[in-house]
């Protein structure tokens, strides 16, 4: 899916209750203070669509490597645990004013895998997020957004995920409505704009605005809006070669979870009013 190689890639940490605790990342954000207790903790880069020109430690060189795939996850060469992270990915237009972001307009949404290394002691959250090609996932089946506000088509959607291992299908992430995100719709886009424009290099977070400026202010953005909660199986299970990760967004007014599960059991990933990401682990 090289069509997004000129899109800025960002992710949001801590936008769904309890996920950071399940992922063992609460300690990383212990010194990050938010105005609202329910607010996300920050934004991290997973892909910068330009060439690094400065000889500096940050941003790391690997962040300039395009990581998105709709078909596979390539595990890191190093011996570390890796978990899938079921999320919603937003494809957005970005407008700037004097090198600051003025507005972000989500145009489409789809199933996204913010696949992450689980290892304590990494300095920045982005250090766990991109380890090379095929380390992230976005479905080819994107769904058009009529308006990013209450009463939109997204009100009708839920997200869930599965892991297929040795022929058996296991629920990996909880089945939850998209409205379960802590920040969503206008509240989320307003937060994103402010966070990018003001976030400093502190703790696990980085100065995103300077990275974006160095990439000549990309006008297209893919942003993952936060991982949902794991099932007990998902919380305790790391990826292995041969697994298949399946993340699904589906219209819960048209399909039951049982009907969706049956379709996934049969590897039927192309039905209407669904965005399904299925990635083989290599």
GUSE-20521 format. One record per atom (N, C-alpha, C): residue in three letters; x, y, z. Coordinates in pm, whole numbers, plus 50000, padded with zeros to 5 digits. Example, Ala and Ser with C-alpha at 12.3 -4.5 7.8 and 13.67 -1.06 7.14 Angstrom:
ALA513194943150780;ALA512304955050780;ALA513204967050780;SER512854977550708;SER513674989450714;SER512905000350787;
END
This chain:
UNK500834987950000;UNK500005000050000;UNK500865012550000;UNK501615013949894;UNK502535025349884;UNK501825038549861;UNK500495038149842;UNK499755050549813;UNK499785060449929;UNK500185056150046;UNK500235065150161;UNK501655069350198;UNK502595067250107;UNK503995069750141;UNK504305084550159;UNK503415093450112;UNK503635107750134;UNK502745113350245;UNK502105104450321;UNK501255108550433;UNK502075108550562;UNK501895118650643;UNK502455118850777;UNK501775107950860;UNK502545100650941;UNK501985089951024;UNK502135092851172;UNK501015094551241;UNK501015097451384;UNK500095087851458;UNK500315086451588;UNK499465078351672;UNK499175085351803;UNK498085081351866;UNK497665087151994;UNK497805076552103;UNK498385080452214;UNK498555071352328;UNK497545074552436;UNK496885064152488;UNK496045065752605;UNK494685071852579;UNK494015067752470;UNK492705073352437;UNK491585063352458;UNK491865052352527;UNK490825042552561;UNK491115037352701;UNK490125038152787;UNK490305034952928;UNK490945021152947;UNK491965020753030;UNK492625008653080;UNK493645002552983;UNK493705007352860;UNK494635000752767;UNK496085002252811;UNK496495014152853;UNK497905016052890;UNK498315006753003;UNK497405004553097;UNK497704995353207;UNK497884981153153;UNK496994976953062;UNK497124963553005;UNK498424961952927;UNK498854972752862;UNK500054972252780;UNK501334974252861;UNK501184976452991;UNK502344978453076;UNK503054991653053;UNK502305001953010;UNK502935014652973;UNK502535026253065;UNK501825023553172;UNK501465034453264;UNK502695041253321;UNK503715033453352;UNK504935038953411;UNK505595048953315;UNK505515046153184;UNK506135055153086;UNK505555069253094;UNK504275070153129;UNK503575083053127;UNK503315088753267;UNK504025083653366;UNK503735087653504;UNK503935102553528;UNK504835108953452;UNK505115123253473;UNK504395132253372;UNK503595126253284;UNK502855134053186;UNK501525138353247;UNK501345151253265;UNK500135156753327;UNK499215161953218;UNK497945157853222;UNK496965162653126;UNK495935171453196;UNK495345180753121;UNK494355189753180;UNK493115182253227;UNK492775171653154;UNK491595163653183;UNK492065149453214;UNK491575143653321;UNK492005130253361;UNK491755119953251;UNK490695122153171;UNK490345112653066;UNK491085115352935;UNK491845126252929;UNK492495130052803;UNK493575120152763;UNK493805118652634;UNK494955110752589;UNK496245116252646;UNK497275107852648;UNK498555111852708;UNK499465119452611;UNK499285117252483;UNK500145124152389;UNK500085118052251;UNK500875123852160;UNK500955119352022;UNK502375115151993;UNK502525104451915;UNK503855099651876;UNK503915098151724;UNK505095099551666;UNK505255097051523;UNK505525082351497;UNK504935076951390;UNK505345063651347;UNK505925063951205;UNK505715075151133;UNK506295076350999;UNK506405090950961;UNK507585094850912;UNK507835108450866;UNK508145107850716;UNK507285113950633;UNK507395112250487;UNK508385121850422;UNK509635120950464;UNK510675129450405;UNK512015122550432;UNK513085129250398;UNK514425124150421;UNK515065131650536;UNK515665124550626;UNK516325131150738;UNK517555138550688;UNK517655151150727;UNK518765159550682;UNK519705163550795;UNK519225163350918;UNK520065167551030;UNK520715155451097;UNK521955157251138;UNK522655146651211;UNK522335147951359;UNK521185142751398;UNK520735143751536;UNK520125130351577;UNK520075128051707;UNK519515115451757;UNK518035114351726;UNK517325125451740;UNK515885125651717;UNK515545134751601;UNK514565130651520;UNK513885117851524;UNK514785106351478;UNK514505094451526;UNK515315082851489;UNK515205080251338;UNK516285075151280;UNK516325072651136;UNK515215063351090;UNK514845053551172;UNK513865043551131;UNK512495049751107;UNK512215061251166;UNK510915067651148;UNK510715072851006;UNK511775073050925;UNK511655077150786;UNK511435065050693;UNK511335053250751;UNK511045040950676;UNK509545038450675;UNK508975036650557;UNK507525034750542;UNK507115021150600;UNK506215020850701;UNK505965008350773;UNK504625001550743;UNK503755007750662;UNK502385002750650;UNK502254990850555;UNK501444981250597;UNK501104969750513;UNK499664965850540;UNK498984961050439;UNK497614956150458;UNK497564940950465;UNK498724934350455;UNK498714919750445;UNK499634912450543;UNK500644919350597;UNK501564911950684;UNK502184920850791;UNK502664914350895;UNK503484920450999;UNK504814913051001;UNK505874920550987;UNK507224914850994;UNK507764917151134;UNK507994906651209;UNK508504908051344;UNK509914913951343;UNK510294920951450;UNK511654926651457;UNK512714915751456;UNK513904919551412;UNK515024910151415;UNK515484907451558;UNK515294917251646;UNK515694915551785;UNK514704906551860;UNK515154900751968;UNK514334891452046;UNK513494899352147;UNK512324904052103;UNK511434911852188;UNK510004906952169;UNK509164909552269;UNK507754906352257;UNK507044917152175;UNK506084912852094;UNK505304922052010;UNK503824918752025;UNK503024929152042;UNK501574927552046;UNK500924935551934;UNK499844930151881;UNK498984937951794;UNK498244948251879;UNK497874959451820;UNK497064969451888;UNK495904973251797;UNK494694968451828;UNK493534971551744;UNK493104986051762;UNK493044993251650;UNK492725007451656;UNK491895011651533;UNK491405023851540;UNK490815030651426;UNK491865039851366;UNK492075038851236;UNK492955048051167;UNK492125058251091;UNK492465071051103;UNK491795081751032;UNK492695087050922;UNK492155088350802;UNK492855094750691;UNK492355109050683;UNK493255118650697;UNK492855132650718;UNK493535142150622;UNK492845153450597;UNK493445165050534;UNK493905174650643;UNK495035181250619;UNK495605190450718;UNK495785204250656;UNK495395214550730;UNK495595228350687;UNK496505235250788;UNK497485242850737;UNK498465249750821;UNK498275264850814;UNK498765271250917;UNK498835285850920;UNK500105289650995;UNK501065295550922;UNK502335299750983;UNK503035288151054;UNK503115276850985;UNK503815264851033;UNK503145258051152;UNK501985262851192;UNK501175255951293;UNK499975249551224;UNK499495238751280;UNK498305232351223;UNK497075240551261;UNK496305243951160;UNK495075251651181;UNK493865242451197;UNK493815231951113;UNK492685222651121;UNK493055209051066;UNK492335198951114;UNK492455185351065;UNK491055180451031;UNK490885175250911;UNK489565170450867;UNK489645155750832;UNK489095146750915;UNK489065132450882;UNK488155129950762;UNK488665122450664;UNK487935119550542;UNK487475105050532;UNK488255096050593;UNK487935081750587;UNK488495075050711;UNK487955063150741;UNK488445055550856;UNK488545040950820;UNK489395033950894;UNK489575019850865;UNK490255012650979;UNK490264999350970;UNK490904991051072;UNK492414993051065;UNK493014994551182;UNK494434998051191;UNK495094989551299;UNK496344985551274;UNK497124977851371;UNK498344985951410;UNK498314991451530;UNK499464999051583;UNK500404989351653;UNK500854979551578;UNK501674968751633;UNK502854974551711;UNK503104969151831;UNK504044975551923;UNK504954965651993;UNK506204969852010;UNK507154962352091;UNK506804964452238;UNK506864953852315;UNK506644954552460;UNK507974952352530;UNK508574963452569;UNK509874962752638;UNK510024975252723;UNK510284973452849;UNK510464984852940;UNK511794991652911;UNK511835004552941;UNK513085011852935;UNK513365019152806;UNK512525017852706;UNK512725025552583;UNK512375040152609;UNK513205049052557;UNK513095063152596;UNK511805069652549;UNK511435067552423;UNK510265073952365;UNK509255063352323;UNK507975067152324;UNK506945057752282;UNK507155053652136;UNK507685062852053;UNK507905059551912;UNK508975048851894;UNK509825046851997;UNK510875036651988;UNK510285022451982;UNK509005021152016;UNK508345008152015;UNK507435006151894;UNK507385016351806;UNK506305016751708;UNK506695014051564;UNK507905016751526;UNK508325014451387;UNK509705008151392;UNK509794995651346;UNK511104988951341;UNK511454985151196;UNK510694990851100;UNK511014988250960;UNK509774985750876;UNK509994980950754;UNK508864978250664;UNK507944967750725;UNK506654969250698;UNK505624959750742;UNK505554958250894;UNK505754969450964;UNK505634969051111;UNK504324975351160;UNK503524980251067;UNK502224986251099;UNK501184981051001;UNK499904983451030;UNK498874978550940;UNK497704988050921;UNK497224989050798;UNK496014996650766;UNK495244988950661;UNK493934987450683;UNK493104980250588;UNK493024987450454;UNK492944979650347;UNK492684985350215;UNK491234990150204;UNK490364984750290;UNK488934988150286;UNK488675000150378;UNK488795012050326;UNK488505023950404;UNK487055027950385;UNK486485033850488;UNK485085037850489;UNK484995053050491;UNK484155058550405;UNK484035073050393;UNK483355078950516;UNK483855090350561;UNK483265097650673;UNK482385108750618;UNK481105108550654;UNK480205119050606;UNK480435132050683;UNK480625130850814;UNK480955142150900;UNK481545136451027;UNK482575142751079;UNK483245137451198;UNK482635144151321;UNK481395140251350;UNK480665145551464;UNK479535136051498;UNK478955137851616;UNK477845129251658;UNK476745129551554;UNK476145117951530;UNK475125116651427;UNK475685112251293;UNK476985109651289;UNK477615105451164;UNK477545090251150;UNK478035085451035;UNK478055071151008;UNK478875063651112;UNK479875070251171;UNK480745063251265;UNK480025059451395;UNK478905065751423;UNK478095061951540;UNK477695047151532;UNK477615041851412;UNK477075028351389;UNK478145017551392;UNK479395021451419;UNK480485011751405;UNK481075007351538;UNK481484994751539;UNK482224988851651;UNK483544983351599;UNK484454980651692;UNK485744974851658;UNK485984962451745;UNK486564952351686;UNK486994940451761;UNK488184934551688;UNK488814924651748;UNK489974918651682;UNK490134904151727;UNK490894896851644;UNK491094882651665;UNK492534878951632;UNK492954867651685;UNK494234861751647;UNK493964847351605;UNK494374844251483;UNK494264830451436;UNK495624823751455;UNK495634813351536;UNK496874806151566;UNK496604791151557;UNK497414784451478;UNK497284769851461;UNK495854765951423;UNK495224774251339;UNK493884771151289;UNK492754775151380;UNK493044779451502;UNK492004783351597;UNK491894798551602;UNK490664803751609;UNK490414818051613;UNK490134822451756;UNK490914832051806;UNK490794836751944;UNK490424851551946;UNK489414855752023;UNK489164870052042;UNK490384876552107;UNK490894887252047;UNK492144893652091;UNK491884907052159;UNK490994914952100;UNK490574927552159;UNK489084927552186;UNK488654935052284;UNK487224935552318;UNK486414941052201;UNK485164937052196;UNK484214942552100;UNK483584954952161;UNK483914966752107;UNK483464979452166;UNK483014989052057;UNK482074997752091;UNK481625007951997;UNK482675019151988;UNK482765025351872;UNK483755036051853;UNK483485047751946;UNK482245049651986;UNK481925060252080;UNK482535057752218;UNK483135045952238;UNK483795043052364;UNK485145049752380;UNK485665055752273;UNK486915063252287;UNK486735074852383;UNK487755077552463;UNK487675088452559;UNK487455101752489;UNK488265104452385;UNK488095116452303;UNK487745112052162;UNK486695118152107;UNK486195114151975;UNK485565126351910;UNK485385125751780;UNK484755136451704;UNK485445150051727;UNK484665160751740;UNK485275174151747;UNK486225175551865;UNK485905169151975;UNK486775169852092;UNK488145163952060;UNK488155153451981;UNK489415147051944;UNK490205155651846;UNK489575160651740;UNK490335168451642;UNK490875181351704;UNK490095187651791;UNK490595199651858;UNK491795196351946;UNK491725184952015;UNK492845180652099;UNK494075177752014;UNK493895170951899;UNK495025167551813;UNK495745180251766;UNK494975189951718;UNK495555202451668;UNK496355209251779;UNK495765210551896;UNK496455217052007;UNK497685209152052;UNK497545195952058;UNK498645187552106;UNK499845188252012;UNK499595187251882;UNK500705188051787;UNK501395201651797;UNK500605212151808;UNK501185225651809;UNK501945228851937;UNK501635221752045;UNK502225225452175;UNK503065214552240;UNK503005202252193;UNK503705191352260;UNK505215193452257;UNK505825192052372;UNK507275193752385;UNK507965180352399;UNK509265180452382;UNK510075168552404;UNK510185166452555;UNK509405156852605;UNK509335154552749;UNK508945140152775;UNK509715133552861;UNK509385119652894;UNK509325111152769;UNK508225103752747;UNK508115095052630;UNK507685102452504;UNK507415115652516;UNK506865123452405;UNK507955131252332;UNK507635135552210;UNK508585142752127;UNK507975155552071;UNK508825164452023;UNK508395177051963;UNK507915174351820;UNK506655170451809;UNK506095166351681;UNK506125177851580;UNK505835189851627;UNK505725201351536;UNK507025203451459;UNK508165201951524;UNK509435203951455;UNK509665193051350;UNK509235180851379;UNK509365169951282;UNK508535173051157;UNK507315177751181;UNK506405180551070;UNK506965191850983;UNK507485202051046;UNK508065213350971;UNK509235208650886;UNK510065199650941;UNK511205194350866;UNK510765186350744;UNK509525181350746;UNK508965174050632;UNK508105183150544;UNK508295196250559;UNK507595206150476;UNK506075205650493;UNK505655203150615;UNK504225203850651;UNK503325195550558;UNK503405182250568;UNK502565173650484;UNK501075176950500;UNK500365176950389;UNK498945180650391;UNK498025168550405;UNK498615156750411;UNK497845144450431;UNK498375137350556;UNK497455131350630;UNK497795125350759;UNK497045112350780;UNK497755102250829;UNK497105090450886;UNK497405090651035;UNK496345090551114;UNK496535090651259;UNK495705079451321;UNK496355071351402;UNK495655060751475;UNK495245066551610;UNK493985064651647;UNK493415072551756;UNK493415065451891;UNK494155054551903;UNK494305048052033;UNK493845033652032;UNK494615025252099;UNK494285010952105;UNK493165008352205;UNK492294999152169;UNK491204995152258;UNK491704984452355;UNK490834980052443;UNK491244970452547;UNK491384956352490;UNK492304948852549;UNK492494934852514;UNK491494925952589;UNK491234914452530;UNK490634903452605;UNK491734897752694;UNK491384889252792;UNK492454882752870;UNK493444875152782;UNK492954868852675;UNK493854861752583;UNK494794871652514;UNK494244882652464;UNK495064892452394;UNK496094898952484;UNK495714901652608;UNK496614908252701;UNK497844899752731;UNK497694886652727;UNK498774877652767;UNK499444870552650;UNK499064873852526;UNK499564866452410;UNK500324875652316;UNK501584872152291;UNK502414879752198;UNK502444872652062;UNK502784880151959;UNK502724874851823;UNK503854864951796;UNK503524854951715;UNK504494845051670;UNK504404843551519;UNK505504839651458;UNK505484836851315;UNK504424826251285;UNK503624828851183;UNK502544819751146;UNK501184824151194;UNK501124833551289;UNK499844839051335;UNK499194847351224;UNK497904849751241;UNK497204859451159;UNK496444868951251;UNK496734881851240;UNK496054892251317;UNK494904897651233;UNK493704898151292;UNK492524903151220;UNK491864913951305;UNK491784925951251;UNK491134937151318;UNK489964941551232;UNK488784942951293;UNK487574945451215;UNK486784957251270;UNK486424966351181;UNK485414976551209;UNK484164972151134;UNK483014972551201;UNK481804967751135;UNK480594975651184;UNK479604976951096;UNK478354983751127;UNK477514974451216;UNK477434977751346;UNK476744968751438;UNK475224969151423;UNK474714978251340;UNK473284978051309;UNK472954968351196;UNK473984964551121;UNK473784955251008;UNK474274941151039;UNK475264940251129;UNK475864927251158;UNK475954925151308;UNK475714912851351;UNK475994909251490;UNK477454905051501;UNK477954904951623;UNK479314900151644;UNK479434885651599;UNK478404877951621;UNK478414863751580;UNK478544862551428;UNK477794870951354;UNK477864870451208;UNK479254874751160;UNK479814884851223;UNK481164889251188;UNK482164878151214;UNK482064871951331;UNK482994861151367;UNK482914849651268;UNK481704846351227;UNK481534835551129;UNK482224839250997;UNK482084851750955;UNK482734856050831;UNK484254855150842;UNK484774859050958;UNK486224858650977;UNK486724844250984;UNK485954835451045;UNK486334821351048;UNK486514815850907;UNK485694820950815;UNK485754816450676;UNK486684825050591;UNK487404834350657;UNK488324843550587;UNK487614851850482;UNK486364855650513;UNK485584864550426;UNK485784878850474;UNK486694885850412;UNK487134898850464;UNK486644910850382;UNK485704908750290;UNK485374919350195;UNK483894922950191;UNK483184921750301;UNK481764925050301;UNK481544940150312;UNK480354944550272;UNK480004958750281;UNK479904963150426;UNK480084976150449;UNK479974982250582;UNK480914975850683;UNK482054971350634;UNK483114966050719;UNK484464971150668;UNK485394972750758;UNK486794974850723;UNK487584964450801;UNK488144955050730;UNK488864943950794;UNK490324944150751;UNK491184943250849;UNK492624942350829;UNK493054928450872;UNK493604920650780;UNK494084907250810;UNK495564906450772;UNK496424904150871;UNK497874904050848;UNK498494891050896;UNK499244884650809;UNK500014872850846;UNK501314877550914;UNK501694870551018;UNK502894874051093;UNK504064866051034;UNK505094873450996;UNK506264867150931;UNK507484867751023;
END
